[in-house]
């Protein structure tokens, strides 16, 4: 189990150079944007524009803050709003976003097809989580309290906790997203 405070996230430019992202976790730990197996990051979207393309990558996007965006994929439009269901799509498709208001913060989960798969779900107070996947990342969308190994752990907004191998956690207060990642190759 490892605590990942938001203040320690590495900040980098987007692959297309049009914005900035905060990398929460990546595998392998020394991976670049071209060779990661999986990556979890948080981005600030300050203006309308194209998404970076990632060949062979499946991506899930969750709007965390702001008014939301309209995601355009292959001529279809999908409204993505804060607190709504995670939206999954192939990151090698042409995609762009139109802001519905001011700046948006989103969470991105990306896995390389054929090497890893991911699932994302909201966790509510009272729910328990057993790490049946190889890796589980709990990401706090508001101040939250977890019970892990009988101890209370406080997460500030945007902090995360990474665990796996059958470890368990229960959400006492707040709201978190559970990102489960399974290696397939």
C-alpha positions in Angstrom: 0.0 0.0 0.0 1.3 3.4 -0.9 0.0 6.9 -0.3 0.3 9.3 -3.3 -0.2 12.9 -2.2 -1.3 15.3 -5.0 1.5 17.7 -4.1 4.0 15.0 -5.3 2.5 14.3 -8.7 4.9 15.0 -11.6 3.7 17.8 -13.9 4.3 17.4 -17.6 3.2 18.8 -21.0 0.5 16.9 -22.9 1.8 14.7 -25.7 0.3 17.3 -28.2 1.8 20.2 -26.2 -1.5 22.0 -25.8 -1.8 21.6 -22.0 -0.5 20.2 -18.8 -1.0 17.0 -16.9 -0.2 15.7 -13.4 0.9 12.1 -13.5 -0.5 10.1 -10.5 1.0 6.7 -11.3 2.5 4.9 -14.3 3.7 1.4 -15.0 6.5 0.6 -15.4 7.7 3.4 -13.2 10.2 4.7 -15.7 7.8 4.6 -18.7 7.4 7.5 -21.1 4.3 8.6 -22.9 5.3 6.2 -25.7 5.9 3.0 -23.8 3.7 2.9 -20.7 1.6 -0.3 -20.0 -0.8 1.8 -17.8 -1.0 5.4 -16.7 -3.3 7.4 -14.4 -3.1 11.2 -14.6 -5.1 14.3 -14.0 -5.3 17.2 -16.5 -6.5 20.7 -16.6 -8.4 21.6 -19.8 -8.4 25.4 -20.2 -9.6 25.7 -23.8 -11.3 23.8 -26.6 -9.0 21.5 -28.6 -7.8 18.2 -29.8 -6.9 15.3 -27.5 -3.5 13.7 -27.8 -3.6 10.5 -29.7 -2.1 7.3 -28.2 -1.8 4.3 -30.6 -3.0 1.1 -29.1 -4.3 2.7 -25.9 -7.8 2.4 -24.2 -8.7 5.5 -22.3 -11.3 6.4 -19.6 -12.0 10.0 -18.8 -13.9 11.4 -15.8 -14.6 15.1 -15.3 -13.7 16.0 -11.7 -14.4 19.8 -11.7 -15.7 22.5 -13.9 -18.8 22.7 -16.0 -17.9 19.7 -18.2 -17.0 19.2 -21.8 -18.6 17.9 -25.0 -16.3 15.1 -26.2 -16.4 14.7 -30.0 -15.5 11.3 -31.5 -16.0 10.3 -35.1 -18.8 12.8 -35.6 -20.6 11.9 -32.4 -20.9 14.2 -29.3 -20.8 13.0 -25.7 -21.4 15.3 -22.8 -19.1 14.6 -19.9 -20.1 16.3 -16.6 -18.6 16.3 -13.1 -19.6 13.3 -11.0 -21.1 11.4 -13.9 -20.1 7.9 -15.2 -16.6 7.4 -16.5 -16.4 7.5 -20.3 -14.3 4.9 -22.1 -12.9 5.3 -25.6 -10.0 4.3 -27.9 -7.3 6.9 -27.5 -6.1 6.3 -31.1 -9.3 7.8 -32.5 -9.5 11.5 -33.4 -11.1 13.2 -30.4 -11.6 16.8 -29.3 -13.3 18.6 -26.5 -15.4 21.7 -26.3 -15.7 23.3 -22.8 -19.2 23.9 -21.5 -18.0 26.8 -19.4 -14.8 27.5 -17.5 -11.7 25.4 -16.9 -12.2 21.6 -16.4 -10.1 19.1 -14.4 -10.3 15.5 -15.5 -8.9 12.1 -14.5 -7.4 10.0 -17.3 -6.8 6.2 -17.1 -5.0 4.7 -20.0 -4.0 1.0 -20.6 -2.1 -0.5 -23.5 -4.4 -2.9 -25.4 -3.2 -6.5 -25.1 -1.0 -5.7 -22.1 -3.4 -4.4 -19.5 -7.1 -3.7 -18.9 -8.8 -1.3 -16.5 -12.1 -0.6 -14.8 -13.2 2.5 -13.0 -16.0 2.8 -10.5 -17.3 5.3 -7.9 -17.0 4.2 -4.3 -19.4 5.6 -1.7 -19.2 5.6 2.1 -19.8 2.3 3.7 -18.5 0.3 0.6 -15.5 -2.0 1.0 -13.0 -2.8 -1.7 -10.8 -5.9 -1.9 -7.9 -5.5 -4.3 -8.6 -8.5 -6.5 -6.9 -6.8 -9.5 -3.1 -6.6 -9.7 -3.3 -2.8 -8.9 -6.0 -0.7 -7.4 -5.7 3.1 -7.2 -8.2 4.9 -5.0 -8.4 8.6 -6.0 -10.2 11.1 -3.7 -12.6 13.5 -5.5 -13.2 15.2 -2.1 -11.7 14.9 1.4 -12.1 11.3 2.3 -11.4 8.8 5.1 -10.5 5.2 4.5 -10.0 2.3 6.9 -7.1 0.2 5.8 -5.6 -2.6 8.0 -7.7 -1.3 10.9 -6.2 2.2 10.7 -7.9 5.4 9.5 -6.2 7.1 6.5 -7.2 10.6 5.5 -7.0 11.6 1.8 -7.3 15.3 0.7 -9.0 16.1 -2.6 -6.9 14.6 -5.5 -4.7 12.4 -3.2 -4.6 8.8 -4.0 -3.7 5.4 -2.5 -2.3 2.5 -4.5 -2.6 -1.1 -3.4 -3.0 -4.6 -4.6 -2.5 -8.3 -3.8 -5.7 -8.9 -1.8 -5.3 -5.8 0.4 -8.7 -4.3 1.5 -10.0 -0.8 2.2 -13.3 0.6 3.3 -14.5 4.1 2.6 -15.8 5.8 5.7 -16.4 9.3 4.5 -16.0 11.3 1.3 -16.1 10.0 -2.3 -13.4 8.2 -4.3 -12.9 6.6 -7.7 -11.5 3.1 -7.7 -9.3 2.3 -10.7 -8.6 -1.4 -11.0 -5.8 -2.4 -13.4 -5.1 -6.0 -14.5 -2.0 -7.0 -16.5 -3.0 -9.3 -19.4 0.3 -10.0 -21.0 
